Amino acid sequence: MVTFLPSRPGRLADVPSFDRAIGGAESNVACGLAAAGHAVRWVSRVGADGFGDHLVEAIGAYGVDVSSVSRDPSRPTGVYFRTAGDRAGDDHEVAYYRAGSAASAMSVANVDLPAARVLHLSGITAALSDECLSLLRELTAPGPGRPLISFDVNHRAGLWRDADGPRVLLELARCADIVFVGEDEAEEAWGISGGPEGIRAVLPEPGVLVVKQGGVGATAFVSAAGRWGLVAPRGGAAYRYSPAPLGSDTGPRSQGAAASPTQPAGSRAAGMAPDPKRGGTPSAPGCATHPRPAPTQSTFVPALDVDVVATTGAGDAFAAGFLSATLRDLPLKARLRHGHLWAAATLTAPGDLAPPPTRAHADRLAAVDDETWETLRLGPGWTQAEQAPEEVRTT
């Protein structure tokens, strides 16, 4: 969709003008991956209008294959306006104009996905219409030749037409192979206040679960099924054994404690039939793709010290960085570090989308020792500073 960025801080009612830019969770991820040299195709629908022309041209300019984008002559391209504040702030405003958009008309009948190693999906698409939800359920269903499914929960309460959103997102996440979820959105959607471990208890099925913890860092959980590298090969099943193990550069190690399928106390996801008068989300049924939770281990990587310009789009950039490192078979710690680095590129830019650091640049920073990692400080323009030590400041 098209994003309109405010020309100055303030309420939407007070902003006199806006700058047009690219928006959309899936297209943000696609642009980031393509800019890093991966072969990426964006599958969507846009209107047969000027905004649709802009999206196709701008996203294609990143190197994304847009040949599978359909043009809808009867529905407009979706747009949204936002303020300059942090999404989590009380003063942040977003105005979505996506109801009846071309993208909301995506369905099983009109979307034909080409073969792929990884298919990245977002919970935002599921909220657009019943047809979109049916499409995501079809894409995440188990079946022969299913690619590796990456799913970003992306809970946006304002997009859902009813109170079923949290339950639906939990259902879809349980059918995915890699899941990204923010600690704050897990509490908002599912009432989980037990930190990353509490979220893993509710989501034991995915081979990889990445819990984003804002400025603190990110924790990744890996089940035994995904222990050796959840990487989709160029043909065949989604799982394969990778020569680069997720947790270390040596052989297999003993697994940690098994994630409990029992929902943690205090979670709205607990219980099969909560009292609707008291609120709450029933636990979703397990997905046949991952019928039995496997033993799991976790890895935590602290966030970088960043001079933040704007936060919108940072989650998409994190997912793109993590997926890029996943496609390269990098160890889990490196995948999390690449996620942080790509997020930092967006955090230090004004729009929803920023070019990621070059592969060599990101690899160099991701390879520093833990002490150096914790002293890095990144500011606007850091992705263009190729030569160390000027590329970053240390505290």
N, C-alpha and C positions, 0 to 999 in steps of 0.2 A: 504494500500500500504506500501511498504518498504521505510523508510526514511534513508538518509545517512547524518550524522551529521559531520561537519568539525572537524578535529583534532586541528585546530588552527584558529584564526581570519584571515580575508583577503579575497580577491577575489576568486571566484571559480577557476579561472585560476592559482592561486598561492597556493591553498591548496594541500598538497602532499598526504593526505590520509583522509579517512572518516570512521566513525563507523556506523555500521548497527543498525537500531532501528525500532520500530513500528511507522507507521504514518497513517493518515486518520482521518477525522473529526468524522465520525460515530463510528469507532472502538475505538477511544480515549474515547468517551463518554461511550461506552459499557464497556470498561476495567475499567473506574473509577467507574461506578455503580456496576459492579460485585465485585470489590475490597471492596466496602462498604457493601456488603452482599445482594444486590438485585439480583433477578433472571433475567438474561439478555441473549438474543439470538442475535447473529450477523448474518445478512443475506447479503451475497455478493457473488462475483465470483473472484477467483484467478487462476493463471496459474497452470498447472500441472508441476511445476518447483521447484527448490530449494527455491526460494524466497516465493513461495506460501506455501511450507512446513513450512518455518520459521514463516510466519504470522499466520497460523492456530495453530501451536504449541504455539507460544508466546502469542497470544490473548487467547487461551484456558487456558493457565497457570494462567491467571487472574481470572478464574472462569466463563468465558463467554462460553455459549453453542454455539459451532461452527458447529453443525450438519447440519445447513442449508446453509453452505458455499459450493458452487459448484466449481469443478475444471474444467478448460477449457483446453483441450489438444492442442488447436490451437492458443491460445492467451497468451501472457506473463503476469506475475504479474506487476502491475504498480509500478514505483519507482520515487523518486524525491530527488534532492540534494539541499541543502541550505547552505548559509553562516551563520556565528555566530551572525551577527548583528540583531538589532530589525527589524521586518517586516516593520515598518513604516519608517525606515531610508532610506536615499538616497543610502546608500552603500549595502543594503540588496539585495541578489540575490537568486532566486529560479529557478531551472531547472526541469521542469516536463517532465516525460516520461510516459504519460498515454494514449496517442492516440493509439487506437487499442489494449488497454489492455483488460484483461479478464473482469474487472469491467465495462468497457465501453460497453460491450455486454449485460449487464443486460437489460431485457425487460419485458413487461407484460406477454409474452409467457413463459419465463423461470424462473421467480421469483414467488415462492409460499410462501406467508407470513403466519406463524401460528398465532393463536389468541393471542392478547396481550392487556395489559391495555394502554400502551403508545408506540407510534411508533415515533422514532426520525429520522429526515431526514435532509439533508444538501443541500444547493444550489450548492455545488461543484459537487455532483452527477448529477444534472440537466445539468451541463455544459459539461459532458463527451461525450455525443452522443445524437442524436435524439431519440434513443430507451430509453435511461435513462430518458430523459425529459418526454417522453410519460408514462413511469412507474411512475414517481413522480406525474404527473397529475392524473393518475389513483388512486394512493394511497391517494391523498389529496381530491379526489372528494367525495361529500356527498353520504352517503348510509347507509343502516342498518348495525349495528354492527361495524361501523368504530371506531377504537380506538382513543384515544386522540392523536392528531397530534402535535408533537413538531418539529419546523422548525428553523434551524439556517441559516440565509441568506448567510453567508460566501461568499461574493462577491470576486471572483478571476478573474479579467479582462483578465489575460493571458490564462485562460482555455477556454473562450468563442470563438467560431468560427466566430461570427458575432456581430453586435451591439445590438442584441435583448436581451442580458443577463439581463440588469437592468429591462426591462419590464417583462421578464419571472419570475425573482425573486420576483418582486412585486406581480405578479399574484399568485404565489405559496404561498407567505406569507399571502395573504388575505384569503386563504382557510385553514389556520392552526389554531389550538387552542392556542398554545403557540408559540411565535416568539421571537427569539434572534437576535438582530442586533446591530452593533457598530455604534456609532454616526458618526465616521469618514467614515465608509463604506457607510452609508446612504447618506452622502454628495457626496462621490465619485460616487456612482451608480445612485442616484436619484436627486442630486443637492439640497438636503434639508439642509439648513443652519439655521433652526429655533430651534435647540436643540431638546430635547426629545419631547416637545409638538408639534413641527413641524412634527416630524416623526409620532407621534400618529395621527395627522390630516390626514396624507397620508395612515396610516394603522389603521383605526378605527375598523376593523372587528374582529381581534383575541381577544379571551376572555382575554388573558394575553399577553402583549407586554413588553419585557425587552430590554431597551436601555442601552448598555454598553458604559460608558463614560471614558474609559481608567483609568488613575490614579486618576480621580476625583471621580468616583463611578458608580452607576447604578441606573436607574429609572425604576420602573415597573408600568405599567398601567393595571388596571383591570376593565373590563366592568361589567355591572349589571349581565350579563349571567354567568360570572365567579366569581362573588363577593364572593361566599361562598366556593370556593375551587375547581378549575378545576382539578379534580382527576378522572381518569378512573377507574371504579369499575372492579371487576374480571369478570364481565359478563354484557352485556347490553350496554346501551348508554354511550357515553364518559362523559357526564355531570352528576354530582350528587351533592347533598348537603352534605357538609362536616361539621362535628361538630366543626372543627377549622376554623373560618373565616379567610380570607386572610389578612385583614387589622388590626384586633384586636382580643382580646380574649373574647370580649363581643358580644352582639347581633348586628343586622344590623344597619348601620348608613346611614344618608342621603348621596346621591351620589353627586359627583362634577358636574361640567358643562359637557354637552354632547360634545364628540369629533366631531368636524365639518367634514363632508365629503368633504368640499371644500378644494382644495389643497392650501397650503400657497403660498403667493407671492414669487417669486424668485425660486420656486422649478421646476426642470426639469420634475417632475411628474405632473405638472399642465397642463391642456389642453388635449384634446383628439387627436389632430393632430398637433404636433409641426413641425416647419419647419426643415426638415432633414439637410438642409445646415447649420443650426445654432446649431444642436445637440439637444439632449433632449430625454426624455423618456415619452411616452404617459401614461396616467393613465390606469391601468389595470381594467378590469371589476370586479365588486364585485363578491364574491363567494357565491354560493347558500347555503353553509354551515352556513354562518353568513350573512343573507341577509340584516339585519338592524343594523347599529351601535347602541350600547347601551350606556347609561350614563357611565362615567368612572371616576375613582379616581387614584391617583398616589402615590407612595411611593419611596423615595430616601434613599439609604444607601451609605455612603461614602466608598471609597476604603481603603484598609489597607496600611500601610507604609511597603513596602517590599524591601528587598535587592535583586534586580533582577539579575538573572543569564542569563536567556533567556526568551523571550516572546512567542515564537511559542508554540501553544497548550493551552495557558491560556484561550482562549475563549471556547474551548471544555471543559476544566475543570470547568469553570464557569457554563456552561450549565448542566454538569453532577451533580454538587453540587446543583444547583437550582432544577433539576428534582428529585434528591434524597430526598430533603426536601419536594417537592411536593407530592411524593409518600407516605411520612410519614404524610401528612396532617398538616405540620407546617404552622404557620402564614406567611404572605407575607414577613414581615421584616426578619424573620428567614431564609426564602428561599433565599433572596438576600445575607444575611450574609454567609450562607453556600456556595453560589456561589463564593463570594469573598475569602473565606477560601480555597476552592478547587483550585481556580485560583492561590492563593498564593503558594500552594504546587508545582504547575508546574512552576511558575515564579522563584522559588528558586532552580530549578533543571535544568541541561543542556539540556535534551531531550524534545521531544514533549509531553511526557507522564510521569507522576509521580504518585506514590501511594497517594491517598488522606489521610487526617488525619483520625484517627479512629472515629467512630460515637460519642463515649463518649468525645473524645478530641474536636471535632468540636462543639458538643452541648455545652460544657463548655464555649468555647470562644464565640459562637454565643449568649450566654445568658448574657454576661456582659452588664453593662449599657453603654449608649451612650458615656459618657466621657471616660470610660476605653477603649471602642472600638477605639476611635480616637487616643489613645496613644499607641496602640499595634504596635509593629514593629517585623516583621517576617524575619528571615534570613535562609540560607541554613541549612537543618537538623531539622528545627523546628517541622516537623511532627513526628519525633522520640522522641522529648522531651515531655514525657507524664505528668510530674509532674509540677504543678505551684509552685512557680512563675518562675522557670527557663525556662519554655517552650517558653517564649517570652521576648523581651526587651521592655521597655516603654520609650517614649521620654519625 
